[in-house]
Amino acid sequence: MKFLLAALLCATLPAVTMAAERPEGIAAAEAVAKAAFGTDCDMNGMPEVPMAEPDGKGYGHSVYSFSYKPDYDPNGPDVQVEVYQLFCGSGAYNRRG
């Protein structure tokens, strides 16, 4: 009975993908970060950094989309914005002081 209940519960859970699709502007954002930070942002030497998982576990890039009104006019147009959070690198290091 417990097995059947567990199987039914798992069948109703939504499927979780390993990583989100790469958005159109992410390659340009990576290029800007690499040019600005040089070797300080090596993205762990990966040719293509994955997108972060929806639940925030793991590493990778993230994109946040939102809209706002730049004026205090409640009837004014919304401005759509995308903010990129880029993974630059991780790992152990030794620091001698």
C-alpha positions, 0 to 999 in steps of 0.5 A, a space after each residue: 500500500 505504501 509503495 502504491 501511494 508513493 508511486 501515485 504521488 511521484 506520478 503527480 509531481 511536475 517534471 523538473 528540468 535540469 536547467 532552463 533554456 539559454 535566453 537570447 542575450 546571455 552570450 552578449 552578457 557573458 562577453 561583456 563580463 569576460 571583457 570587463 573582469 578578464 581572468 577574474 571571471 573565467 566561468 570555470 573555463 566552461 565553453 557554455 555555462 548552464 542556466 541555474 535551476 529554477 529552485 536555485 540549487 547548483 550553479 549557473 547563470 540566472 535571468 530576472 525579468 520585471 517591469 516598472 514605471 519610470 515616472 510617477 504617472 500610474 497611467 504611464 507605460 511600463 518599461 520591461 527589463 532583464 537583469 543577468 546574474 552571471 556565474 563567474 567561477 567557483 572552487 577552492 583557493 589558497 591565500 597566503 597573507 
